[in-house]
Amino acid sequence: LKCERPVFRRKGTEKPITTPAPFNVLDNSLADVSLLAGLLVDKFQFHLPLYRQHQRIQQAGITVSRSTLTNLVKRAIDLLRPVVDAQTDNVLRSRVLAMDETP
């Protein structure tokens, strides 16, 4: 991935002005939220293995290693761990843990 940011210089000034770097959820990574969300949704909702996602990404002309995709998924899951823990705690603290609503 390549990130290009314009650099400007006002007349009569020496200091260049550039746009701020885009916010990244993962440190030291160019992967943005949409890529991470797409990987997780394809993997866990649509049961698409990473090797097939890798093939699809390569067919689109993007070069990325399968191990990079694996690491991105692991790091995204680590980011979501507090949400999962909070949901689990909420369920376990509720009065009803299971319910059969069959008539």
C-alpha positions as a Python dict, from the first residue, in 0.01 Angstrom:
ca = {
    (1, 'L'): (0, 0, 0),
    (2, 'K'): (114, 348, -74),
    (3, 'C'): (5, 662, 106),
    (4, 'E'): (60, 990, -78),
    (5, 'R'): (14, 1324, 95),
    (6, 'P'): (44, 1659, -79),
    (7, 'V'): (307, 1905, 40),
    (8, 'F'): (251, 2279, -2),
    (9, 'R'): (469, 2582, 52),
    (10, 'R'): (334, 2934, 86),
    (11, 'K'): (508, 3206, -110),
    (12, 'G'): (770, 3374, 100),
    (13, 'T'): (795, 3096, 358),
    (14, 'E'): (1051, 2824, 401),
    (15, 'K'): (844, 2577, 600),
    (16, 'P'): (644, 2323, 396),
    (17, 'I'): (286, 2242, 493),
    (18, 'T'): (157, 1887, 459),
    (19, 'T'): (-169, 1716, 537),
    (20, 'P'): (-170, 1506, 853),
    (21, 'A'): (-109, 1134, 822),
    (22, 'P'): (-426, 924, 814),
    (23, 'F'): (-530, 771, 1144),
    (24, 'N'): (-451, 402, 1163),
    (25, 'V'): (-607, 167, 1413),
    (26, 'L'): (-295, -51, 1416),
    (27, 'D'): (42, 100, 1494),
    (28, 'N'): (307, 68, 1223),
    (29, 'S'): (53, -51, 967),
    (30, 'L'): (-105, 99, 658),
    (31, 'A'): (-409, -126, 696),
    (32, 'D'): (-718, 82, 760),
    (33, 'V'): (-1041, -5, 937),
    (34, 'S'): (-1222, -107, 618),
    (35, 'L'): (-957, -366, 530),
    (36, 'L'): (-962, -513, 881),
    (37, 'A'): (-1341, -520, 892),
    (38, 'G'): (-1354, -684, 549),
    (39, 'L'): (-1106, -953, 650),
    (40, 'L'): (-1297, -1032, 970),
    (41, 'V'): (-1642, -1032, 809),
    (42, 'D'): (-1527, -1253, 522),
    (43, 'K'): (-1355, -1492, 763),
    (44, 'F'): (-1610, -1520, 1043),
    (45, 'Q'): (-1945, -1435, 885),
    (46, 'F'): (-1895, -1581, 537),
    (47, 'H'): (-1648, -1854, 643),
    (48, 'L'): (-1398, -1753, 373),
    (49, 'P'): (-1053, -1883, 470),
    (50, 'L'): (-760, -1644, 458),
    (51, 'Y'): (-591, -1835, 176),
    (52, 'R'): (-899, -1772, -43),
    (53, 'Q'): (-910, -1409, 61),
    (54, 'H'): (-541, -1392, -29),
    (55, 'Q'): (-616, -1532, -376),
    (56, 'R'): (-892, -1277, -427),
    (57, 'I'): (-666, -990, -317),
    (58, 'Q'): (-392, -1107, -555),
    (59, 'Q'): (-641, -1127, -842),
    (60, 'A'): (-722, -761, -774),
    (61, 'G'): (-354, -682, -835),
    (62, 'I'): (-257, -620, -473),
    (63, 'T'): (60, -785, -346),
    (64, 'V'): (44, -887, 17),
    (65, 'S'): (169, -1202, 187),
    (66, 'R'): (-64, -1450, 349),
    (67, 'S'): (127, -1416, 676),
    (68, 'T'): (57, -1041, 671),
    (69, 'L'): (-315, -1112, 640),
    (70, 'T'): (-292, -1358, 927),
    (71, 'N'): (-113, -1102, 1145),
    (72, 'L'): (-369, -833, 1058),
    (73, 'V'): (-655, -1064, 1159),
    (74, 'K'): (-480, -1152, 1487),
    (75, 'R'): (-417, -785, 1568),
    (76, 'A'): (-776, -689, 1482),
    (77, 'I'): (-907, -964, 1710),
    (78, 'D'): (-682, -834, 1989),
    (79, 'L'): (-835, -489, 1941),
    (80, 'L'): (-1185, -634, 1974),
    (81, 'R'): (-1106, -842, 2284),
    (82, 'P'): (-1231, -574, 2532),
    (83, 'V'): (-1565, -560, 2349),
    (84, 'V'): (-1604, -938, 2365),
    (85, 'D'): (-1509, -940, 2733),
    (86, 'A'): (-1764, -667, 2811),
    (87, 'Q'): (-2039, -854, 2626),
    (88, 'T'): (-1952, -1178, 2803),
    (89, 'D'): (-1960, -1007, 3143),
    (90, 'N'): (-2295, -849, 3061),
    (91, 'V'): (-2446, -1184, 2962),
    (92, 'L'): (-2311, -1362, 3269),
    (93, 'R'): (-2448, -1090, 3500),
    (94, 'S'): (-2798, -1109, 3351),
    (95, 'R'): (-3079, -1295, 3525),
    (96, 'V'): (-3150, -1522, 3230),
    (97, 'L'): (-2860, -1704, 3066),
    (98, 'A'): (-3066, -1923, 2834),
    (99, 'M'): (-3425, -1916, 2724),
    (100, 'D'): (-3638, -2147, 2513),
    (101, 'E'): (-3914, -1946, 2350),
    (102, 'T'): (-4073, -2244, 2175),
    (103, 'P'): (-4456, -2223, 2202),
}
